[in-house]
Amino acid sequence: MSLAKTVDPWLPLHTLRATVLAEPDLRDAVSRIELEHLLVGAVSLVGDPSTEGHPATEGQPSTEGHTGGWSYSRAGSGGRAPVDVIAPAPRRRTLSQLGGRRPAVAVLDTGIGPHPWLGYSSDLYDDGFVLVDPAIQALLVAAEAAADVPEPLPDPVEGPVYDTPLLGELDTHSGHGTFIAGIIRQAAPDARVRSIRLMHDDGVVYENDLLVAFAELLAQVRYAQAGEGDPEQFVDVVSLSAGYYSENADDVAYTSQLASIIGRLADCGVLVVASAGNDSTDRPCYPAALPPGAGNVPVVLSVGALNPNGSKAFFSNDGPWVRCWATGAAVISTYPTTYDGSESALNSLAEANGPGLPQRRETIDPDDFRSGFATWSGTSFSAPLVAAALAAAVLFEAERDPAVGMEHLDASHAITRAARALRTVGG
């Protein structure tokens, strides 16, 4: 008879590190051994705390004595809920009107679903708002297959995933990437989104997947800068709405791979923006809390969330490592038009009133997003707002001064554009 045991890999790794403290050569080698962290998408709590628990947040600071954090989970108070938008899509200039390359924002998230505001393509030369990167997606599929991930990522276009299929209740992070893309569409309509699907619909991101995506982005940026790749593969801003907490307060020394690759992107002039997290804590959340690089310049711009009135959102993480703040509570943005949840699962449509007429009377269905828009809360959404502001500022600086125009991809010009964009948005 075999007994199943839970193995905590942190203990042997911590013991190994402690045993080589006096051996510099061994210490350097062991420092490259890391745990693979699970990052979690930074949306506010989902569900009504008066009627249900939330296993994904048990034991986290936002659920221990902080009842105010739960208020954002209710529809009408910032929780995910369908709304309707009457305004047209923000006007987007054509490439001929721009006269050059669009600023590119890489969104590392759940993928992007169908929406009339977010026309997407896998063709570099198709000027749709969203570009799906099949090369990176193929690498991520291979990485998850090698790691034997139980439910590997499907195709790069986001589709509905139901947490409870019989009731049709959408998973916690369904629509996450589409919502983020809509924020960028509103705040930087002349930009282009590079969609990279690596977040699962329960909000989990495997650190290895993140490293694979960052490495390929870095390679594409370097090829473009060397004149060996397509200029359209260059990325100006990366937006990441996920993070993890380290095993102990000193473990930042062992985030070497993630910190190194983000630092190399920064050296190429790429701005990296990350959400601060939604646990009402000052405990550093990575990669947002990675320390500044040379000259005290942040390699990651960490973003906390504000309420609509400009106060700090109750759920938002805080602390000296949070370097920027933007609206992240009760935000309205795009949501996949194909996501129609619980009420449709419970009620079949009947042709009661004739073809083309309303089928039945009902209250607002909290999981029916056929309007294509929703309201939601989280530092997940303040981060892409800052990313969009930076993309718009990069384009503004390039148009204002042709010496740093968008066609100049080398690191020196890219860093100058990025630095000026940071000053423009107040960073």
Buried (B, 14 or more C-beta within 10 A) or exposed (E): EEEEEEEEEEEEBBEEBEEBEEEEEBEEEBEEEBBBBEBBBBBBBBBBBEEEEBEBBEEBBBBEEBEEBBBBBBBEBBBBBBBEBEEEBEEBEEEEEBBBBBBBBBBBBBBBBBBEBBEBEBEEEEBBBBBBBEEBBEBBBEBBEEEEBEEBBBEBBBBBBBBEEEEBBBBBBBBBBBBBBBBBBBBBBBBBBBBBBBBBBBBBBBBBBBBBBBBBBBBBBBBBBEEEBEBBBBBBBBBBBBBBBBBEEEBBEBBEBBBEBBBBBBBBBBBBBBBBBBBBBBBBBBBBBBEEBEEEEBBBBBBBBBBEEEEBBBBBBBBEBBBBBBBBBBBBBBBBBBBBBBBBBEEEEEEEEEEEEEEEEEEEBBBBBBEBBBBBBBBBBBBBBBBBBBBBBBBBBBBEEEEBBBEBBEBEBBBBBBBBBBEBBEB
